[in-house]
Amino acid sequence: MFTMFVTLEEGLELIENYKKGLEKFLETLPEQSVQLGSEMIKTLTMNSKNEITNLEAIEKALKRPPKSSL
């Protein structure tokens, strides 16, 4: 069994890169409207924005200092 450990910095970098990819996808999405249709564009846009919000919440949680257990 193979286990991979990622540092906090590496994890945050992966999240940032994924967010950038989603943002780029959102930028180019309107160009695809003819092929995909307006309802699909709305769904993909909403899903991508929700995913970015979720990633930002994960980033915030990872950056939060650990609570001390007394």
PyMOL Python script that loads the backbone (N, CA, C, O; Angstrom):
from pymol import cmd

cmd.read_pdbstr("""\
ATOM      1  N   MET A   1       0.842  -1.181   0.000  1.00  0.00           N
ATOM      2  CA  MET A   1       0.000   0.000   0.000  1.00  0.00           C
ATOM      3  C   MET A   1       0.886   1.243   0.000  1.00  0.00           C
ATOM      4  O   MET A   1       1.833   1.340   0.780  1.00  0.00           O
ATOM      5  N   PHE A   2       0.576   2.176  -0.867  1.00  0.00           N
ATOM      6  CA  PHE A   2       1.377   3.395  -1.018  1.00  0.00           C
ATOM      7  C   PHE A   2       0.655   4.554  -0.359  1.00  0.00           C
ATOM      8  O   PHE A   2      -0.521   4.795  -0.632  1.00  0.00           O
ATOM      9  N   THR A   3       1.351   5.268   0.502  1.00  0.00           N
ATOM     10  CA  THR A   3       0.786   6.434   1.165  1.00  0.00           C
ATOM     11  C   THR A   3       1.593   7.654   0.765  1.00  0.00           C
ATOM     12  O   THR A   3       2.823   7.631   0.798  1.00  0.00           O
ATOM     13  N   MET A   4       0.900   8.723   0.387  1.00  0.00           N
ATOM     14  CA  MET A   4       1.581   9.949   0.002  1.00  0.00           C
ATOM     15  C   MET A   4       1.260  11.032   1.014  1.00  0.00           C
ATOM     16  O   MET A   4       0.094  11.274   1.328  1.00  0.00           O
ATOM     17  N   PHE A   5       2.279  11.673   1.517  1.00  0.00           N
ATOM     18  CA  PHE A   5       2.091  12.772   2.444  1.00  0.00           C
ATOM     19  C   PHE A   5       2.350  14.085   1.721  1.00  0.00           C
ATOM     20  O   PHE A   5       3.309  14.209   0.959  1.00  0.00           O
ATOM     21  N   VAL A   6       1.496  15.049   1.966  1.00  0.00           N
ATOM     22  CA  VAL A   6       1.617  16.359   1.345  1.00  0.00           C
ATOM     23  C   VAL A   6       1.754  17.378   2.465  1.00  0.00           C
ATOM     24  O   VAL A   6       1.006  17.338   3.441  1.00  0.00           O
ATOM     25  N   THR A   7       2.710  18.292   2.323  1.00  0.00           N
ATOM     26  CA  THR A   7       2.848  19.342   3.324  1.00  0.00           C
ATOM     27  C   THR A   7       1.693  20.321   3.187  1.00  0.00           C
ATOM     28  O   THR A   7       1.004  20.359   2.168  1.00  0.00           O
ATOM     29  N   LEU A   8       1.499  21.104   4.227  1.00  0.00           N
ATOM     30  CA  LEU A   8       0.452  22.119   4.196  1.00  0.00           C
ATOM     31  C   LEU A   8       0.657  23.065   3.021  1.00  0.00           C
ATOM     32  O   LEU A   8      -0.296  23.410   2.322  1.00  0.00           O
ATOM     33  N   GLU A   9       1.899  23.481   2.804  1.00  0.00           N
ATOM     34  CA  GLU A   9       2.193  24.407   1.705  1.00  0.00           C
ATOM     35  C   GLU A   9       1.864  23.771   0.354  1.00  0.00           C
ATOM     36  O   GLU A   9       1.300  24.425  -0.523  1.00  0.00           O
ATOM     37  N   GLU A  10       2.217  22.496   0.191  1.00  0.00           N
ATOM     38  CA  GLU A  10       1.920  21.802  -1.061  1.00  0.00           C
ATOM     39  C   GLU A  10       0.412  21.663  -1.260  1.00  0.00           C
ATOM     40  O   GLU A  10      -0.093  21.821  -2.371  1.00  0.00           O
ATOM     41  N   GLY A  11      -0.301  21.368  -0.175  1.00  0.00           N
ATOM     42  CA  GLY A  11      -1.758  21.254  -0.257  1.00  0.00           C
ATOM     43  C   GLY A  11      -2.397  22.574  -0.639  1.00  0.00           C
ATOM     44  O   GLY A  11      -3.301  22.618  -1.474  1.00  0.00           O
ATOM     45  N   LEU A  12      -1.927  23.648  -0.028  1.00  0.00           N
ATOM     46  CA  LEU A  12      -2.461  24.972  -0.353  1.00  0.00           C
ATOM     47  C   LEU A  12      -2.152  25.344  -1.801  1.00  0.00           C
ATOM     48  O   LEU A  12      -2.974  25.962  -2.477  1.00  0.00           O
ATOM     49  N   GLU A  13      -0.971  24.968  -2.270  1.00  0.00           N
ATOM     50  CA  GLU A  13      -0.613  25.242  -3.666  1.00  0.00           C
ATOM     51  C   GLU A  13      -1.513  24.452  -4.624  1.00  0.00           C
ATOM     52  O   GLU A  13      -1.939  24.977  -5.652  1.00  0.00           O
ATOM     53  N   LEU A  14      -1.800  23.196  -4.285  1.00  0.00           N
ATOM     54  CA  LEU A  14      -2.708  22.395  -5.111  1.00  0.00           C
ATOM     55  C   LEU A  14      -4.098  23.019  -5.172  1.00  0.00           C
ATOM     56  O   LEU A  14      -4.718  23.079  -6.234  1.00  0.00           O
ATOM     57  N   ILE A  15      -4.579  23.484  -4.016  1.00  0.00           N
ATOM     58  CA  ILE A  15      -5.893  24.138  -3.971  1.00  0.00           C
ATOM     59  C   ILE A  15      -5.880  25.389  -4.831  1.00  0.00           C
ATOM     60  O   ILE A  15      -6.811  25.622  -5.602  1.00  0.00           O
ATOM     61  N   GLU A  16      -4.834  26.198  -4.707  1.00  0.00           N
ATOM     62  CA  GLU A  16      -4.739  27.444  -5.480  1.00  0.00           C
ATOM     63  C   GLU A  16      -4.712  27.152  -6.976  1.00  0.00           C
ATOM     64  O   GLU A  16      -5.374  27.841  -7.752  1.00  0.00           O
ATOM     65  N   ASN A  17      -3.956  26.140  -7.387  1.00  0.00           N
ATOM     66  CA  ASN A  17      -3.904  25.787  -8.802  1.00  0.00           C
ATOM     67  C   ASN A  17      -5.255  25.309  -9.308  1.00  0.00           C
ATOM     68  O   ASN A  17      -5.651  25.637 -10.427  1.00  0.00           O
ATOM     69  N   TYR A  18      -5.962  24.540  -8.499  1.00  0.00           N
ATOM     70  CA  TYR A  18      -7.293  24.059  -8.885  1.00  0.00           C
ATOM     71  C   TYR A  18      -8.265  25.226  -9.026  1.00  0.00           C
ATOM     72  O   TYR A  18      -9.055  25.279  -9.968  1.00  0.00           O
ATOM     73  N   LYS A  19      -8.197  26.175  -8.064  1.00  0.00           N
ATOM     74  CA  LYS A  19      -9.047  27.368  -8.139  1.00  0.00           C
ATOM     75  C   LYS A  19      -8.759  28.153  -9.416  1.00  0.00           C
ATOM     76  O   LYS A  19      -9.683  28.600 -10.095  1.00  0.00           O
ATOM     77  N   LYS A  20      -7.475  28.320  -9.740  1.00  0.00           N
ATOM     78  CA  LYS A  20      -7.109  29.052 -10.961  1.00  0.00           C
ATOM     79  C   LYS A  20      -7.670  28.354 -12.197  1.00  0.00           C
ATOM     80  O   LYS A  20      -8.135  29.010 -13.128  1.00  0.00           O
ATOM     81  N   GLY A  21      -7.624  27.022 -12.202  1.00  0.00           N
ATOM     82  CA  GLY A  21      -8.183  26.262 -13.319  1.00  0.00           C
ATOM     83  C   GLY A  21      -9.679  26.474 -13.440  1.00  0.00           C
ATOM     84  O   GLY A  21     -10.196  26.645 -14.544  1.00  0.00           O
ATOM     85  N   LEU A  22     -10.380  26.464 -12.313  1.00  0.00           N
ATOM     86  CA  LEU A  22     -11.830  26.703 -12.339  1.00  0.00           C
ATOM     87  C   LEU A  22     -12.148  28.126 -12.801  1.00  0.00           C
ATOM     88  O   LEU A  22     -13.089  28.336 -13.565  1.00  0.00           O
ATOM     89  N   GLU A  23     -11.370  29.094 -12.340  1.00  0.00           N
ATOM     90  CA  GLU A  23     -11.591  30.474 -12.752  1.00  0.00           C
ATOM     91  C   GLU A  23     -11.363  30.641 -14.254  1.00  0.00           C
ATOM     92  O   GLU A  23     -12.112  31.353 -14.923  1.00  0.00           O
ATOM     93  N   LYS A  24     -10.336  29.991 -14.779  1.00  0.00           N
ATOM     94  CA  LYS A  24     -10.070  30.036 -16.223  1.00  0.00           C
ATOM     95  C   LYS A  24     -11.225  29.378 -16.987  1.00  0.00           C
ATOM     96  O   LYS A  24     -11.651  29.874 -18.031  1.00  0.00           O
ATOM     97  N   PHE A  25     -11.722  28.261 -16.458  1.00  0.00           N
ATOM     98  CA  PHE A  25     -12.865  27.579 -17.056  1.00  0.00           C
ATOM     99  C   PHE A  25     -14.068  28.519 -17.110  1.00  0.00           C
ATOM    100  O   PHE A  25     -14.764  28.584 -18.123  1.00  0.00           O
ATOM    101  N   LEU A  26     -14.310  29.252 -16.008  1.00  0.00           N
ATOM    102  CA  LEU A  26     -15.437  30.185 -15.974  1.00  0.00           C
ATOM    103  C   LEU A  26     -15.264  31.308 -16.997  1.00  0.00           C
ATOM    104  O   LEU A  26     -16.238  31.771 -17.591  1.00  0.00           O
ATOM    105  N   GLU A  27     -14.018  31.742 -17.197  1.00  0.00           N
ATOM    106  CA  GLU A  27     -13.758  32.800 -18.181  1.00  0.00           C
ATOM    107  C   GLU A  27     -14.095  32.345 -19.596  1.00  0.00           C
ATOM    108  O   GLU A  27     -14.632  33.119 -20.387  1.00  0.00           O
ATOM    109  N   THR A  28     -13.783  31.104 -19.912  1.00  0.00           N
ATOM    110  CA  THR A  28     -13.982  30.613 -21.278  1.00  0.00           C
ATOM    111  C   THR A  28     -15.363  30.002 -21.495  1.00  0.00           C
ATOM    112  O   THR A  28     -15.733  29.709 -22.632  1.00  0.00           O
ATOM    113  N   LEU A  29     -16.120  29.810 -20.437  1.00  0.00           N
ATOM    114  CA  LEU A  29     -17.428  29.175 -20.543  1.00  0.00           C
ATOM    115  C   LEU A  29     -18.396  29.903 -21.472  1.00  0.00           C
ATOM    116  O   LEU A  29     -19.076  29.242 -22.258  1.00  0.00           O
ATOM    117  N   PRO A  30     -18.492  31.228 -21.419  1.00  0.00           N
ATOM    118  CA  PRO A  30     -19.440  31.900 -22.324  1.00  0.00           C
ATOM    119  C   PRO A  30     -19.181  31.602 -23.805  1.00  0.00           C
ATOM    120  O   PRO A  30     -20.115  31.598 -24.607  1.00  0.00           O
ATOM    121  N   GLU A  31     -17.930  31.354 -24.166  1.00  0.00           N
ATOM    122  CA  GLU A  31     -17.610  31.050 -25.560  1.00  0.00           C
ATOM    123  C   GLU A  31     -18.218  29.719 -26.009  1.00  0.00           C
ATOM    124  O   GLU A  31     -18.383  29.477 -27.205  1.00  0.00           O
ATOM    125  N   GLN A  32     -18.546  28.867 -25.048  1.00  0.00           N
ATOM    126  CA  GLN A  32     -19.085  27.543 -25.352  1.00  0.00           C
ATOM    127  C   GLN A  32     -20.613  27.528 -25.389  1.00  0.00           C
ATOM    128  O   GLN A  32     -21.211  26.474 -25.601  1.00  0.00           O
ATOM    129  N   SER A  33     -21.250  28.680 -25.186  1.00  0.00           N
ATOM    130  CA  SER A  33     -22.699  28.719 -25.030  1.00  0.00           C
ATOM    131  C   SER A  33     -23.458  28.194 -26.245  1.00  0.00           C
ATOM    132  O   SER A  33     -24.528  27.608 -26.086  1.00  0.00           O
ATOM    133  N   VAL A  34     -22.933  28.389 -27.447  1.00  0.00           N
ATOM    134  CA  VAL A  34     -23.621  27.919 -28.644  1.00  0.00           C
ATOM    135  C   VAL A  34     -23.712  26.397 -28.636  1.00  0.00           C
ATOM    136  O   VAL A  34     -24.754  25.831 -28.966  1.00  0.00           O
ATOM    137  N   GLN A  35     -22.621  25.735 -28.259  1.00  0.00           N
ATOM    138  CA  GLN A  35     -22.621  24.271 -28.256  1.00  0.00           C
ATOM    139  C   GLN A  35     -23.360  23.689 -27.050  1.00  0.00           C
ATOM    140  O   GLN A  35     -24.020  22.657 -27.171  1.00  0.00           O
ATOM    141  N   LEU A  36     -23.256  24.339 -25.894  1.00  0.00           N
ATOM    142  CA  LEU A  36     -23.784  23.758 -24.665  1.00  0.00           C
ATOM    143  C   LEU A  36     -25.206  24.184 -24.327  1.00  0.00           C
ATOM    144  O   LEU A  36     -25.938  23.410 -23.710  1.00  0.00           O
ATOM    145  N   GLY A  37     -25.613  25.361 -24.700  1.00  0.00           N
ATOM    146  CA  GLY A  37     -26.935  25.860 -24.339  1.00  0.00           C
ATOM    147  C   GLY A  37     -26.902  26.617 -23.021  1.00  0.00           C
ATOM    148  O   GLY A  37     -26.036  26.386 -22.177  1.00  0.00           O
ATOM    149  N   SER A  38     -27.850  27.517 -22.861  1.00  0.00           N
ATOM    150  CA  SER A  38     -27.826  28.430 -21.719  1.00  0.00           C
ATOM    151  C   SER A  38     -28.042  27.727 -20.381  1.00  0.00           C
ATOM    152  O   SER A  38     -27.416  28.108 -19.392  1.00  0.00           O
ATOM    153  N   GLU A  39     -28.902  26.718 -20.319  1.00  0.00           N
ATOM    154  CA  GLU A  39     -29.138  26.029 -19.044  1.00  0.00           C
ATOM    155  C   GLU A  39     -27.885  25.296 -18.571  1.00  0.00           C
ATOM    156  O   GLU A  39     -27.564  25.312 -17.383  1.00  0.00           O
ATOM    157  N   MET A  40     -27.187  24.662 -19.491  1.00  0.00           N
ATOM    158  CA  MET A  40     -25.959  23.954 -19.127  1.00  0.00           C
ATOM    159  C   MET A  40     -24.907  24.954 -18.676  1.00  0.00           C
ATOM    160  O   MET A  40     -24.172  24.691 -17.723  1.00  0.00           O
ATOM    161  N   ILE A  41     -24.824  26.101 -19.348  1.00  0.00           N
ATOM    162  CA  ILE A  41     -23.864  27.144 -18.948  1.00  0.00           C
ATOM    163  C   ILE A  41     -24.173  27.612 -17.526  1.00  0.00           C
ATOM    164  O   ILE A  41     -23.262  27.756 -16.711  1.00  0.00           O
ATOM    165  N   LYS A  42     -25.440  27.847 -17.225  1.00  0.00           N
ATOM    166  CA  LYS A  42     -25.825  28.289 -15.870  1.00  0.00           C
ATOM    167  C   LYS A  42     -25.435  27.242 -14.835  1.00  0.00           C
ATOM    168  O   LYS A  42     -24.902  27.577 -13.777  1.00  0.00           O
ATOM    169  N   THR A  43     -25.697  25.984 -15.136  1.00  0.00           N
ATOM    170  CA  THR A  43     -25.379  24.901 -14.198  1.00  0.00           C
ATOM    171  C   THR A  43     -23.873  24.799 -13.979  1.00  0.00           C
ATOM    172  O   THR A  43     -23.416  24.711 -12.839  1.00  0.00           O
ATOM    173  N   LEU A  44     -23.104  24.808 -15.060  1.00  0.00           N
ATOM    174  CA  LEU A  44     -21.649  24.715 -14.939  1.00  0.00           C
ATOM    175  C   LEU A  44     -21.073  25.913 -14.201  1.00  0.00           C
ATOM    176  O   LEU A  44     -20.144  25.764 -13.407  1.00  0.00           O
ATOM    177  N   THR A  45     -21.612  27.093 -14.454  1.00  0.00           N
ATOM    178  CA  THR A  45     -21.148  28.305 -13.777  1.00  0.00           C
ATOM    179  C   THR A  45     -21.421  28.211 -12.281  1.00  0.00           C
ATOM    180  O   THR A  45     -20.539  28.479 -11.465  1.00  0.00           O
ATOM    181  N   MET A  46     -22.644  27.830 -11.925  1.00  0.00           N
ATOM    182  CA  MET A  46     -23.009  27.729 -10.516  1.00  0.00           C
ATOM    183  C   MET A  46     -22.162  26.667  -9.822  1.00  0.00           C
ATOM    184  O   MET A  46     -21.669  26.902  -8.719  1.00  0.00           O
ATOM    185  N   ASN A  47     -21.986  25.513 -10.443  1.00  0.00           N
ATOM    186  CA  ASN A  47     -21.181  24.452  -9.843  1.00  0.00           C
ATOM    187  C   ASN A  47     -19.732  24.883  -9.650  1.00  0.00           C
ATOM    188  O   ASN A  47     -19.128  24.594  -8.617  1.00  0.00           O
ATOM    189  N   SER A  48     -19.175  25.570 -10.638  1.00  0.00           N
ATOM    190  CA  SER A  48     -17.785  26.022 -10.544  1.00  0.00           C
ATOM    191  C   SER A  48     -17.618  27.065  -9.447  1.00  0.00           C
ATOM    192  O   SER A  48     -16.641  27.027  -8.699  1.00  0.00           O
ATOM    193  N   LYS A  49     -18.553  27.987  -9.345  1.00  0.00           N
ATOM    194  CA  LYS A  49     -18.475  29.009  -8.292  1.00  0.00           C
ATOM    195  C   LYS A  49     -18.617  28.374  -6.912  1.00  0.00           C
ATOM    196  O   LYS A  49     -17.937  28.780  -5.969  1.00  0.00           O
ATOM    197  N   ASN A  50     -19.497  27.381  -6.789  1.00  0.00           N
ATOM    198  CA  ASN A  50     -19.633  26.669  -5.509  1.00  0.00           C
ATOM    199  C   ASN A  50     -18.350  25.937  -5.162  1.00  0.00           C
ATOM    200  O   ASN A  50     -17.934  25.919  -4.004  1.00  0.00           O
ATOM    201  N   GLU A  51     -17.725  25.334  -6.158  1.00  0.00           N
ATOM    202  CA  GLU A  51     -16.475  24.614  -5.933  1.00  0.00           C
ATOM    203  C   GLU A  51     -15.379  25.577  -5.463  1.00  0.00           C
ATOM    204  O   GLU A  51     -14.610  25.241  -4.562  1.00  0.00           O
ATOM    205  N   ILE A  52     -15.302  26.759  -6.057  1.00  0.00           N
ATOM    206  CA  ILE A  52     -14.322  27.775  -5.639  1.00  0.00           C
ATOM    207  C   ILE A  52     -14.592  28.184  -4.191  1.00  0.00           C
ATOM    208  O   ILE A  52     -13.656  28.312  -3.402  1.00  0.00           O
ATOM    209  N   THR A  53     -15.857  28.391  -3.837  1.00  0.00           N
ATOM    210  CA  THR A  53     -16.216  28.746  -2.465  1.00  0.00           C
ATOM    211  C   THR A  53     -15.795  27.652  -1.494  1.00  0.00           C
ATOM    212  O   THR A  53     -15.267  27.938  -0.420  1.00  0.00           O
ATOM    213  N   ASN A  54     -16.031  26.392  -1.872  1.00  0.00           N
ATOM    214  CA  ASN A  54     -15.623  25.268  -1.022  1.00  0.00           C
ATOM    215  C   ASN A  54     -14.109  25.222  -0.855  1.00  0.00           C
ATOM    216  O   ASN A  54     -13.611  24.984   0.246  1.00  0.00           O
ATOM    217  N   LEU A  55     -13.374  25.448  -1.944  1.00  0.00           N
ATOM    218  CA  LEU A  55     -11.910  25.444  -1.863  1.00  0.00           C
ATOM    219  C   LEU A  55     -11.402  26.562  -0.969  1.00  0.00           C
ATOM    220  O   LEU A  55     -10.444  26.374  -0.220  1.00  0.00           O
ATOM    221  N   GLU A  56     -12.036  27.721  -1.040  1.00  0.00           N
ATOM    222  CA  GLU A  56     -11.632  28.842  -0.191  1.00  0.00           C
ATOM    223  C   GLU A  56     -11.889  28.525   1.278  1.00  0.00           C
ATOM    224  O   GLU A  56     -11.104  28.914   2.142  1.00  0.00           O
ATOM    225  N   ALA A  57     -12.985  27.820   1.565  1.00  0.00           N
ATOM    226  CA  ALA A  57     -13.274  27.419   2.947  1.00  0.00           C
ATOM    227  C   ALA A  57     -12.228  26.423   3.445  1.00  0.00           C
ATOM    228  O   ALA A  57     -11.804  26.496   4.598  1.00  0.00           O
ATOM    229  N   ILE A  58     -11.812  25.500   2.590  1.00  0.00           N
ATOM    230  CA  ILE A  58     -10.777  24.534   2.957  1.00  0.00           C
ATOM    231  C   ILE A  58      -9.458  25.257   3.217  1.00  0.00           C
ATOM    232  O   ILE A  58      -8.766  24.973   4.194  1.00  0.00           O
ATOM    233  N   GLU A  59      -9.118  26.195   2.330  1.00  0.00           N
ATOM    234  CA  GLU A  59      -7.886  26.985   2.521  1.00  0.00           C
ATOM    235  C   GLU A  59      -7.906  27.699   3.861  1.00  0.00           C
ATOM    236  O   GLU A  59      -6.922  27.677   4.601  1.00  0.00           O
ATOM    237  N   LYS A  60      -9.032  28.334   4.168  1.00  0.00           N
ATOM    238  CA  LYS A  60      -9.161  29.092   5.415  1.00  0.00           C
ATOM    239  C   LYS A  60      -8.984  28.168   6.617  1.00  0.00           C
ATOM    240  O   LYS A  60      -8.302  28.513   7.582  1.00  0.00           O
ATOM    241  N   ALA A  61      -9.605  26.996   6.548  1.00  0.00           N
ATOM    242  CA  ALA A  61      -9.481  26.036   7.651  1.00  0.00           C
ATOM    243  C   ALA A  61      -8.046  25.543   7.806  1.00  0.00           C
ATOM    244  O   ALA A  61      -7.565  25.380   8.928  1.00  0.00           O
ATOM    245  N   LEU A  62      -7.370  25.307   6.707  1.00  0.00           N
ATOM    246  CA  LEU A  62      -5.984  24.829   6.768  1.00  0.00           C
ATOM    247  C   LEU A  62      -5.039  25.896   7.301  1.00  0.00           C
ATOM    248  O   LEU A  62      -4.046  25.576   7.954  1.00  0.00           O
ATOM    249  N   LYS A  63      -5.334  27.135   7.032  1.00  0.00           N
ATOM    250  CA  LYS A  63      -4.474  28.230   7.487  1.00  0.00           C
ATOM    251  C   LYS A  63      -4.727  28.623   8.938  1.00  0.00           C
ATOM    252  O   LYS A  63      -3.910  29.309   9.550  1.00  0.00           O
ATOM    253  N   ARG A  64      -5.857  28.189   9.486  1.00  0.00           N
ATOM    254  CA  ARG A  64      -6.211  28.528  10.866  1.00  0.00           C
ATOM    255  C   ARG A  64      -5.238  27.848  11.825  1.00  0.00           C
ATOM    256  O   ARG A  64      -4.915  26.675  11.641  1.00  0.00           O
ATOM    257  N   PRO A  65      -4.769  28.562  12.840  1.00  0.00           N
ATOM    258  CA  PRO A  65      -3.854  27.928  13.802  1.00  0.00           C
ATOM    259  C   PRO A  65      -4.580  26.813  14.541  1.00  0.00           C
ATOM    260  O   PRO A  65      -5.771  26.928  14.830  1.00  0.00           O
ATOM    261  N   PRO A  66      -3.874  25.746  14.844  1.00  0.00           N
ATOM    262  CA  PRO A  66      -4.531  24.636  15.562  1.00  0.00           C
ATOM    263  C   PRO A  66      -4.987  25.061  16.954  1.00  0.00           C
ATOM    264  O   PRO A  66      -4.340  25.864  17.626  1.00  0.00           O
ATOM    265  N   LYS A  67      -6.110  24.502  17.361  1.00  0.00           N
ATOM    266  CA  LYS A  67      -6.611  24.786  18.716  1.00  0.00           C
ATOM    267  C   LYS A  67      -5.799  23.958  19.700  1.00  0.00           C
ATOM    268  O   LYS A  67      -5.478  22.795  19.454  1.00  0.00           O
ATOM    269  N   SER A  68      -5.482  24.587  20.811  1.00  0.00           N
ATOM    270  CA  SER A  68      -4.740  23.849  21.825  1.00  0.00           C
ATOM    271  C   SER A  68      -5.702  22.953  22.604  1.00  0.00           C
ATOM    272  O   SER A  68      -6.808  23.368  22.949  1.00  0.00           O
ATOM    273  N   SER A  69      -5.277  21.749  22.870  1.00  0.00           N
ATOM    274  CA  SER A  69      -6.121  20.821  23.603  1.00  0.00           C
ATOM    275  C   SER A  69      -5.650  20.765  25.053  1.00  0.00           C
ATOM    276  O   SER A  69      -4.664  20.106  25.384  1.00  0.00           O
ATOM    277  N   LEU A  70      -6.374  21.467  25.895  1.00  0.00           N
ATOM    278  CA  LEU A  70      -5.993  21.539  27.329  1.00  0.00           C
ATOM    279  C   LEU A  70      -6.852  20.631  28.130  1.00  0.00           C
ATOM    280  O   LEU A  70      -6.693  20.546  29.348  1.00  0.00           O
TER     281      LEU A  70
END
""", "prot")
cmd.dss("prot")
cmd.show_as("cartoon", "prot")
cmd.util.cbc("prot")
cmd.orient("prot")
